[in-house]
Amino acid sequence: MSTTRYLAGIGTHASIFPDDLVEGAFVLSIGDAEQSHVDLAHPERVFYAYLRRMANVLDLLAPPGEPLRVLHLGAGALTLARYLQATRPGSAQIAVELERELLDFVLEQLPLPSETRLETRVGDARWELGDLASRGPFDAVVLDIFSGPEAPAHIAHRDFYAEAAALLAPGGAMLVNIGDDPPLPLVRSQLGAMRSVFAEVAALSEPEMFEARYPGNVVAIGLMDEWEAAWTPALVAAGPHPTAVRRGVELDGLVT
């Protein structure tokens, strides 16, 4: 049975309903689109492919079980925040969500474990960065607000990435989920913007996504440090399968 809440800020309804195929799991839908999947019984299991790929990168940032400091821009159902609490207990996390009603709805219907160290903030992802400078540095900044070719101009901009990069600790990573349609104009523009800021930019997705002929999600990774050579085979092996890693000149044909 689903539960629904009207989100006045964006003029549509959000629904949370059980996943009929996974006991103990729930799906968050906004409008007619499924946005997030949460397995409350096993939060270490991440169902959506792009979120699993993000989780795999987070796994590489520190030894297993070591807490991370993570800033989430775009909260959704807090899938990755739950994942980090399950796999790296004690991680200090901050989540920024534009829609207060959505955040309240998610926390009411899908409460976090009591021991979770998560601060929630309501506001615009770009404008919150300045206030969060004193709260860093962060081991990861995760941006998950892009859902198609149209994106907020003040966030889909190199200056935003420069401000976010300034919050990263040494060895930290920025992770960006980019949902797009062929010929991937948002993916191209965001990879280009990130390459103008970060010392290293890589992308994760299904191999066919890099042909720019299919809709889907690309996870962009921005680093201020060099890419660890061992990361490439580790991320490919971690899946979901098949997963391809593109970086350096391999991205030249997919950047504007």
C-alpha positions in Angstrom: 0.0 0.0 0.0 1.4 3.4 -1.0 1.5 6.6 0.9 1.3 9.9 -0.9 2.2 13.5 -0.1 1.5 16.6 -2.1 4.7 18.7 -2.7 3.5 22.2 -2.9 6.9 23.6 -3.9 7.0 21.7 -7.2 3.2 21.1 -7.6 3.2 17.4 -7.8 2.7 14.3 -5.6 5.4 12.1 -4.0 4.6 8.4 -3.2 6.3 5.8 -1.2 5.3 2.2 -1.8 6.7 -1.3 -1.1 8.8 -3.0 -3.7 6.8 -6.1 -4.5 9.9 -8.0 -5.5 12.2 -7.2 -2.6 10.8 -7.7 0.9 11.6 -4.8 3.2 12.4 -2.4 0.3 10.5 0.7 -0.8 10.4 3.0 -3.8 10.0 6.8 -3.8 8.2 8.1 -6.8 7.8 11.8 -7.6 5.1 12.6 -10.2 5.1 9.6 -12.5 8.8 8.9 -12.2 10.5 6.5 -9.7 13.3 8.4 -8.0 14.8 6.3 -5.3 14.9 2.8 -3.9 15.6 1.9 -0.3 16.1 -1.5 1.2 15.4 -0.8 4.9 16.1 -4.4 5.9 19.5 -4.4 4.1 20.6 -0.7 3.4 24.0 -2.0 2.2 22.1 -3.3 -0.9 21.7 -0.6 -3.4 19.3 -1.4 -6.2 19.6 1.4 -8.8 22.6 1.0 -11.0 23.8 4.6 -10.9 23.6 4.7 -7.1 25.4 1.3 -6.8 28.2 2.8 -8.9 28.3 5.9 -6.7 28.5 3.5 -3.6 31.3 1.6 -5.2 33.3 4.8 -5.5 32.6 5.7 -1.9 33.9 2.2 -1.0 37.3 3.2 -2.5 37.8 6.4 -0.6 39.0 4.8 2.7 39.7 1.4 4.1 36.6 -0.7 4.7 34.5 0.4 7.7 36.4 3.7 8.2 33.9 6.6 8.6 33.7 9.2 5.9 32.6 12.8 5.9 30.0 13.2 3.1 27.9 16.1 1.8 24.8 15.0 -0.2 23.3 17.6 -2.5 19.8 16.3 -3.3 18.5 14.0 -0.6 15.9 11.8 -2.4 15.2 8.8 -0.2 18.7 9.1 1.4 19.8 5.8 -0.1 23.5 6.6 0.0 23.3 8.1 3.5 21.8 4.8 4.7 24.4 2.8 2.8 27.2 4.7 4.5 25.7 4.3 7.9 25.5 0.5 7.3 28.9 0.1 5.8 30.8 2.8 7.6 29.1 3.4 10.9 29.8 6.8 12.4 30.1 8.6 9.1 29.3 12.3 9.6 26.9 13.3 6.8 25.0 16.4 5.7 22.1 16.2 3.2 20.7 19.3 1.5 17.2 19.1 -0.1 15.4 21.9 -1.8 11.9 20.6 -1.0 11.2 20.6 2.8 8.0 18.6 2.3 9.9 15.8 0.4 12.5 15.6 3.1 9.9 15.5 5.9 7.9 12.9 4.0 10.9 10.6 3.5 12.1 10.8 7.1 8.5 10.2 8.3 7.8 7.2 6.2 11.3 5.7 5.9 13.1 6.7 9.2 16.8 6.5 9.5 18.5 4.2 12.1 18.7 6.0 15.4 22.5 5.9 15.4 22.8 7.7 12.0 24.9 10.9 12.1 23.0 12.9 9.5 22.2 16.6 9.5 19.5 17.7 7.1 19.3 21.2 5.6 16.6 22.7 3.4 17.9 24.9 0.7 19.3 25.3 -2.8 22.4 23.1 -3.4 24.5 26.0 -4.8 23.7 28.6 -2.2 24.2 26.2 0.7 27.8 25.6 -0.2 29.0 28.9 1.2 27.5 28.1 4.6 28.9 24.7 4.6 32.5 25.7 4.0 33.2 25.8 7.8 31.7 22.3 8.1 34.2 20.6 5.8 36.4 19.4 4.5 34.4 16.4 3.1 35.7 13.1 1.8 32.9 13.2 -0.8 30.4 15.6 -2.2 27.5 13.8 -3.9 25.3 15.7 -6.4 22.1 13.9 -7.4 19.6 16.5 -8.7 20.0 16.2 -12.5 17.2 14.2 -14.1 17.2 15.2 -17.8 18.7 17.6 -20.4 17.2 20.6 -18.5 19.2 21.5 -15.4 19.4 24.5 -13.1 21.9 26.9 -14.8 23.4 28.1 -11.6 24.3 24.5 -10.7 25.2 23.1 -14.1 28.1 25.6 -14.2 31.9 25.4 -13.7 31.7 27.9 -10.8 29.5 25.6 -8.9 32.0 22.8 -9.3 34.8 25.1 -8.3 32.9 25.9 -5.1 32.2 22.3 -4.4 35.8 21.2 -5.1 37.0 23.7 -2.5 35.1 21.7 0.1 36.9 18.4 -0.6 39.5 17.0 1.7 42.8 15.7 0.2 41.9 12.5 -1.6 38.3 13.4 -1.7 35.9 12.9 -4.7 32.9 14.7 -6.2 30.3 12.3 -7.5 27.6 13.6 -9.9 24.7 11.6 -11.3 23.7 12.9 -14.7 20.5 11.6 -16.2 20.3 12.5 -19.9 18.8 11.7 -23.3 20.7 11.3 -26.7 22.9 12.9 -27.8 23.6 13.6 -24.1 23.9 17.4 -24.1 23.9 17.6 -20.3 26.5 14.8 -19.9 28.7 16.6 -22.4 28.4 20.1 -20.8 28.9 18.8 -17.2 31.9 16.7 -18.1 33.4 19.8 -19.8 32.6 22.0 -16.8 34.2 19.5 -14.4 37.3 19.1 -16.5 37.9 22.8 -16.2 38.0 22.5 -12.4 39.2 19.1 -11.4 42.6 17.6 -12.0 41.0 14.3 -13.0 37.6 13.5 -14.3 36.2 10.0 -15.0 32.8 8.6 -15.9 31.0 5.4 -15.0 28.1 3.8 -16.9 27.0 0.9 -19.1 29.3 0.7 -22.1 26.6 1.6 -24.5 25.9 4.9 -22.8 29.2 6.2 -24.1 27.9 5.8 -27.6 25.5 8.7 -26.8 22.6 6.9 -28.5 20.6 5.8 -25.5 19.0 7.5 -22.5 20.3 6.7 -19.1 22.6 7.8 -16.3 26.3 8.6 -16.2 28.2 9.0 -12.9 30.9 11.6 -13.2 33.8 11.6 -10.8 35.9 14.6 -10.1 39.2 14.4 -8.2 41.7 17.1 -7.3 44.3 14.3 -7.0 45.6 11.7 -9.5 43.4 8.8 -10.4 44.5 5.6 -8.6 45.3 3.0 -11.3 43.7 0.2 -9.2 40.4 2.0 -9.2 39.6 1.2 -12.9 39.5 -2.6 -12.6 38.0 -2.4 -9.1 35.0 -0.3 -10.4 34.5 -2.5 -13.4 34.5 -5.6 -11.2 32.2 -4.1 -8.7 29.5 -3.6 -11.3 26.6 -3.5 -11.9 27.6 -5.6 -14.9 28.6 -4.5 -17.4 30.2 -1.3 -16.1 32.7 0.8 -18.2 35.1 3.4 -16.9 36.1 6.3 -19.2 38.7 8.9 -18.3 41.3 11.1 -19.9 41.4 11.1 -23.7 38.7 8.4 -23.6 36.2 11.2 -22.7 37.3 13.6 -25.4 34.5 12.7 -27.7 31.9 13.1 -25.0 32.9 16.6 -23.8 31.7 20.1 -24.9 
